[in-house]
Amino acid sequence: MISALEDLVGRSKDSAVDELEPSKPVESLMTTLLCHLDLSCTDPHPIPHELFATAKIVDPVPAELSTWQDENPDHELRLFDNAAVDSWITSRFPNSTIPSTFNNFPMPILKYDLFRLLVLLTRGGTYTDADTTALRPIAEWGQDAVDLTDPILSLSSSADRPPPPPALIVGVEWSGHTERNSFNPLFTRSVGIVQWTFGASQGHPVILDATRRVIENSRKVAEGEYPGEEGDEGRLHFDPEAARAVLEWSGPAILSDSVARYLRTRWGVSLTSLARFDHPIRIGDVILLPIAALQAQDSYLRKALDWALGRNFNPLTKSQDLVMHGEC
């Protein structure tokens, strides 16, 4: 994990500049990464009150993003257009291969997928797509979460002491009845994690792992190492020229796998076992929001349809509706 971080961002940060705070030295990610992996670390590293989004036009702020400002007045909106994304990548990672990888992506969406990971990895905060509408403040997300953390691995040193703030907040997008359900956009996975809205503290292992995999997939594509045999839907299972490539190259499949791996290896829990709850779940430093939370519908008829498709397990309530997505 440490070597992956060094390979990604470079071993020297002396020439790196974060254009969001150019006068502030770039903070080393090593300390925060190690704290996330250390049960005895006393620094909780909460998710910063920064909100990141990208849009072709940033002035005026898109109407949907204005709802985020209304619901979260204590958060600073950092809105990037295409030029700002390119500039931030170049200045923030001068000692790594990230800028060249970024500039060689064949599709713009790949750039934005990688950007959202990198900005949360290095700064922490909440990312959301520009076509999302905030229905409730971020501070309320997961407040009623049921803590299912193994007591042996608990982040609280005392049963009477509340756990520290979560370091990762993600939501379930899909929990198929079978892995081969034809409606499942990720096909080979029974659970998918929402990629259009998620939050993380700086240096979180899930975000680092997802970033590493995007870079590695890019290298394999550039070197022609991806498998092209029919039926090989296992490892790097996409054709770079196919429509599904983005899902597996840099999209929700990457984030879903990284969340599942972290829950299993760090907290001893299967993501699949948690995906069908109709309320938030807390596992260690992770808040997992229920399947309808980040893809709320504006009518009970639409909720009923989602229920029929396996995308809502409690269609009679709106108590867990947090975000409405433009494609819902």
C-alpha positions as CSV (number, residue, x, y, z in Angstrom):
1,M,0.0,0.0,0.0
2,I,2.8,2.4,0.9
3,S,4.8,1.6,-2.2
4,A,1.6,2.1,-4.3
5,L,1.2,5.6,-2.8
6,E,4.8,6.5,-3.6
7,D,4.5,5.2,-7.1
8,L,1.3,7.2,-7.7
9,V,2.1,10.6,-6.3
10,G,5.9,10.5,-6.4
11,R,8.4,10.3,-3.6
12,S,9.2,14.0,-3.5
13,K,6.6,16.6,-2.9
14,D,8.9,19.6,-3.0
15,S,7.8,20.7,-6.4
16,A,4.1,19.8,-6.0
17,V,1.6,22.6,-5.7
18,D,-2.1,22.2,-4.8
19,E,-3.7,25.1,-6.7
20,L,-6.6,25.1,-4.3
21,E,-4.2,26.3,-1.6
22,P,-1.1,27.4,-3.4
23,S,0.5,29.0,-0.3
24,K,0.2,25.9,1.8
25,P,2.8,23.2,1.5
26,V,1.6,19.9,0.1
27,E,0.8,17.6,3.0
28,S,2.3,14.1,3.0
29,L,-0.3,11.4,2.6
30,M,1.9,8.8,4.3
31,T,0.9,9.8,7.9
32,T,-2.9,9.7,7.2
33,L,-2.6,6.5,5.2
34,L,-0.8,4.7,8.1
35,C,-3.3,6.1,10.6
36,H,-6.2,4.6,8.6
37,L,-4.5,1.2,8.8
38,D,-3.5,1.4,12.5
39,L,-6.2,0.5,15.1
40,S,-4.3,2.4,17.8
41,C,-4.2,5.7,15.9
42,T,-5.8,8.4,17.9
43,D,-6.4,10.9,15.1
44,P,-9.8,10.1,13.6
45,H,-9.2,12.1,10.3
46,P,-12.8,13.1,9.6
47,I,-14.0,13.9,6.1
48,P,-13.2,17.6,5.4
49,H,-16.0,20.0,4.7
50,E,-15.1,20.4,1.1
51,L,-17.4,19.5,-1.8
52,F,-15.9,18.7,-5.2
53,A,-17.7,18.7,-8.6
54,T,-16.9,19.1,-12.3
55,A,-18.9,20.9,-14.9
56,K,-18.4,22.4,-18.4
57,I,-19.8,25.7,-17.2
58,V,-19.0,26.7,-13.6
59,D,-20.3,30.3,-13.6
60,P,-23.1,30.4,-12.8
61,V,-23.1,27.3,-10.5
62,P,-25.4,24.7,-12.0
63,A,-28.9,24.6,-10.4
64,E,-28.5,21.1,-9.0
65,L,-25.2,22.0,-7.3
66,S,-26.8,25.0,-5.7
67,T,-28.9,22.6,-3.6
68,W,-25.6,21.3,-2.1
69,Q,-24.7,24.8,-1.1
70,D,-28.1,25.4,0.4
71,E,-28.1,22.1,2.4
72,N,-24.4,22.4,3.4
73,P,-23.6,26.0,4.2
74,D,-20.6,24.8,6.2
75,H,-19.0,23.2,3.2
76,E,-17.0,24.9,0.5
77,L,-17.9,24.1,-3.1
78,R,-14.9,23.5,-5.3
79,L,-16.2,23.4,-8.9
80,F,-13.8,22.5,-11.7
81,D,-14.2,23.0,-15.4
82,N,-12.1,21.1,-17.9
83,A,-9.2,23.5,-17.9
84,A,-9.1,23.6,-14.1
85,V,-9.0,19.8,-13.9
86,D,-6.1,19.6,-16.3
87,S,-4.2,22.4,-14.5
88,W,-4.7,20.8,-11.0
89,I,-3.5,17.4,-12.2
90,T,-0.3,18.8,-13.7
91,S,0.6,21.0,-10.8
92,R,-0.3,18.5,-8.0
93,F,1.6,15.5,-9.4
94,P,4.7,16.8,-11.1
95,N,6.9,13.8,-10.0
96,S,4.6,11.0,-11.0
97,T,3.3,9.3,-14.1
98,I,-0.2,10.6,-13.4
99,P,-0.2,13.6,-15.8
100,S,0.9,11.5,-18.8
101,T,-1.6,8.8,-18.0
102,F,-4.3,11.4,-17.6
103,N,-3.5,13.2,-20.9
104,N,-3.4,9.9,-22.8
105,F,-6.9,8.7,-21.8
106,P,-8.9,8.0,-25.0
107,M,-12.2,9.2,-23.5
108,P,-12.9,12.4,-21.4
109,I,-15.0,10.4,-18.8
110,L,-11.9,8.5,-17.8
111,K,-10.2,11.8,-16.8
112,Y,-13.1,12.8,-14.6
113,D,-13.3,9.4,-13.0
114,L,-9.6,9.6,-12.1
115,F,-9.9,13.2,-11.0
116,R,-12.5,12.5,-8.4
117,L,-10.4,9.8,-6.9
118,L,-7.2,11.9,-6.8
119,V,-8.8,15.0,-5.3
120,L,-10.3,12.9,-2.5
121,L,-7.1,10.9,-2.0
122,T,-5.0,14.0,-1.6
123,R,-7.4,16.4,0.1
124,G,-10.4,14.5,1.4
125,G,-14.0,15.7,1.1
126,T,-17.2,14.8,-0.7
127,Y,-17.4,14.4,-4.5
128,T,-20.7,14.6,-6.4
129,D,-21.7,14.8,-10.0
130,A,-23.1,18.1,-11.3
131,D,-26.5,16.5,-12.1
132,T,-27.2,15.5,-8.5
133,T,-29.5,17.2,-6.1
134,A,-28.9,17.3,-2.4
135,L,-32.0,16.5,-0.3
136,R,-30.4,16.5,3.2
137,P,-27.2,17.9,4.7
138,I,-24.1,15.7,4.6
139,A,-23.9,15.9,8.4
140,E,-27.0,13.9,8.6
141,W,-25.8,11.0,6.4
142,G,-25.6,7.8,8.4
143,Q,-26.6,9.4,11.7
144,D,-28.9,6.5,12.3
145,A,-26.4,3.9,11.2
146,V,-26.4,0.5,12.9
147,D,-22.8,-0.3,14.0
148,L,-22.0,-3.9,13.1
149,T,-18.2,-3.6,13.7
150,D,-16.6,-6.6,15.3
151,P,-16.0,-5.4,18.9
152,I,-12.5,-6.7,18.7
153,L,-11.8,-4.3,15.9
154,S,-13.8,-1.4,17.2
155,L,-12.4,2.1,16.8
156,S,-13.7,3.1,20.2
157,S,-11.5,2.3,23.1
158,S,-14.6,2.3,25.4
159,A,-18.1,0.9,24.9
160,D,-19.4,4.2,26.4
161,R,-17.4,6.4,24.0
162,P,-19.0,7.1,20.6
163,P,-16.9,6.1,17.6
164,P,-14.9,8.8,15.7
165,P,-16.4,10.4,12.6
166,P,-16.5,8.1,9.6
167,A,-13.6,8.3,7.2
168,L,-15.5,6.9,4.2
169,I,-19.2,7.3,3.2
170,V,-20.5,5.3,0.2
171,G,-23.9,4.1,-1.0
172,V,-25.1,0.9,-2.6
173,E,-26.2,1.3,-6.2
174,W,-27.1,-2.2,-7.0
175,S,-27.7,-5.5,-5.2
176,G,-28.8,-8.0,-7.8
177,H,-30.7,-11.1,-7.0
178,T,-28.1,-13.0,-9.0
179,E,-24.7,-12.0,-10.4
180,R,-26.0,-12.6,-14.0
181,N,-29.1,-10.5,-13.6
182,S,-29.5,-8.8,-17.0
183,F,-30.4,-5.5,-15.4
184,N,-27.2,-5.4,-13.3
185,P,-24.9,-2.9,-14.9
186,L,-21.8,-4.5,-13.4
187,F,-22.8,-8.0,-14.5
188,T,-20.2,-10.1,-12.7
189,R,-20.8,-8.5,-9.3
190,S,-23.7,-8.9,-7.1
191,V,-23.2,-5.5,-5.4
192,G,-22.3,-2.1,-6.9
193,I,-21.2,1.1,-5.1
194,V,-22.4,4.5,-6.2
195,Q,-19.7,6.5,-7.9
196,W,-21.5,9.7,-8.6
197,T,-21.5,10.7,-4.9
198,F,-19.2,9.6,-2.2
199,G,-17.0,11.0,0.6
200,A,-13.6,10.1,2.1
201,S,-11.0,11.5,4.3
202,Q,-7.5,12.2,3.0
203,G,-5.4,9.2,2.2
204,H,-8.1,6.6,2.7
205,P,-7.0,3.1,1.6
206,V,-10.1,2.5,-0.4
207,I,-9.5,5.6,-2.6
208,L,-5.8,4.8,-2.9
209,D,-6.6,1.2,-4.0
210,A,-9.2,2.5,-6.6
211,T,-6.7,5.1,-7.9
212,R,-4.0,2.5,-8.2
213,R,-6.2,0.1,-10.1
214,V,-7.2,2.9,-12.6
215,I,-3.6,3.6,-13.3
216,E,-2.7,-0.1,-13.6
217,N,-5.6,-0.7,-16.0
218,S,-4.4,2.2,-18.1
219,R,-0.9,0.7,-18.3
220,K,-2.3,-2.7,-19.3
221,V,-4.4,-1.1,-22.0
222,A,-1.5,0.9,-23.3
223,E,0.6,-2.3,-23.4
224,G,-2.1,-4.4,-24.9
225,E,-2.4,-6.8,-21.9
226,Y,-6.1,-6.8,-21.5
227,P,-7.8,-10.2,-22.2
228,G,-10.0,-10.2,-25.3
229,E,-11.4,-13.8,-25.1
230,E,-15.1,-14.2,-25.1
231,G,-16.3,-15.2,-21.6
232,D,-13.3,-13.9,-19.8
233,E,-15.2,-11.6,-17.5
234,G,-12.9,-11.9,-14.6
235,R,-9.8,-9.7,-14.1
236,L,-9.3,-6.8,-16.5
237,H,-12.5,-7.8,-18.2
238,F,-13.2,-5.2,-20.8
239,D,-12.4,-4.3,-24.4
240,P,-11.0,-0.7,-24.4
241,E,-13.0,0.0,-27.5
242,A,-16.3,-1.3,-26.1
243,A,-19.1,0.8,-24.5
244,R,-18.7,-1.1,-21.1
245,A,-15.0,-0.2,-20.9
246,V,-15.5,2.8,-18.6
247,L,-17.4,0.7,-16.0
248,E,-14.4,-1.6,-15.5
249,W,-11.5,0.8,-16.4
250,S,-12.2,3.7,-14.1
251,G,-15.9,3.6,-13.2
252,P,-18.1,2.1,-10.5
253,A,-16.7,-1.4,-10.9
254,I,-13.3,-0.1,-9.6
255,L,-14.8,1.6,-6.6
256,S,-17.1,-1.3,-5.8
257,D,-14.2,-3.7,-5.8
258,S,-12.0,-1.5,-3.6
259,V,-14.8,-1.0,-1.0
260,A,-15.4,-4.8,-1.0
261,R,-11.7,-5.6,-0.6
262,Y,-11.3,-3.1,2.3
263,L,-14.3,-4.3,4.2
264,R,-13.1,-7.9,3.8
265,T,-9.5,-7.5,4.6
266,R,-9.6,-4.6,7.2
267,W,-12.9,-5.4,9.0
268,G,-13.6,-9.0,8.1
269,V,-17.0,-8.3,6.6
270,S,-18.5,-9.2,3.2
271,L,-20.0,-6.3,1.2
272,T,-22.6,-8.6,-0.2
273,S,-23.8,-9.4,3.3
274,L,-24.5,-5.7,4.0
275,A,-26.0,-4.7,0.7
276,R,-29.7,-5.5,1.3
277,F,-30.2,-3.5,4.5
278,D,-32.8,-0.7,4.2
279,H,-30.9,1.6,6.7
280,P,-27.3,2.8,7.0
281,I,-24.7,0.4,8.3
282,R,-21.4,1.3,10.0
283,I,-18.4,-1.0,9.8
284,G,-15.3,0.5,11.4
285,D,-14.6,3.8,9.7
286,V,-17.0,3.1,6.9
287,I,-20.7,4.3,6.6
288,L,-22.6,2.2,4.0
289,L,-25.8,3.9,2.9
290,P,-28.8,1.8,1.7
291,I,-29.5,1.2,-1.9
292,A,-32.0,4.0,-2.5
293,A,-30.2,6.7,-0.5
294,L,-28.1,8.3,-3.2
295,Q,-30.6,7.6,-6.1
296,A,-33.8,8.9,-4.5
297,Q,-36.9,9.0,-6.6
298,D,-39.5,11.9,-6.6
299,S,-42.6,9.7,-6.5
300,Y,-43.8,6.5,-4.9
301,L,-44.6,5.1,-8.4
302,R,-40.9,5.4,-9.3
303,K,-39.9,3.9,-6.0
304,A,-42.2,0.9,-6.7
305,L,-40.5,0.4,-10.0
306,D,-37.1,0.5,-8.3
307,W,-38.4,-2.1,-5.8
308,A,-39.4,-4.3,-8.7
309,L,-35.9,-4.0,-10.2
310,G,-34.2,-4.6,-6.9
311,R,-33.0,-1.1,-6.4
312,N,-35.1,-0.2,-3.3
313,F,-35.9,-2.5,-0.4
314,N,-38.3,-0.1,1.4
315,P,-40.3,1.8,-1.3
316,L,-42.9,3.1,1.2
317,T,-40.6,5.6,2.9
318,K,-38.5,8.6,2.0
319,S,-36.6,8.7,5.3
320,Q,-33.4,7.5,3.7
321,D,-33.6,9.8,0.6
322,L,-30.4,11.8,0.6
323,V,-29.5,12.6,-3.0
324,M,-31.4,12.6,-6.3
325,H,-29.3,11.7,-9.3
326,G,-30.1,13.1,-12.8
327,E,-30.3,9.6,-14.4
328,C,-32.7,8.2,-11.8
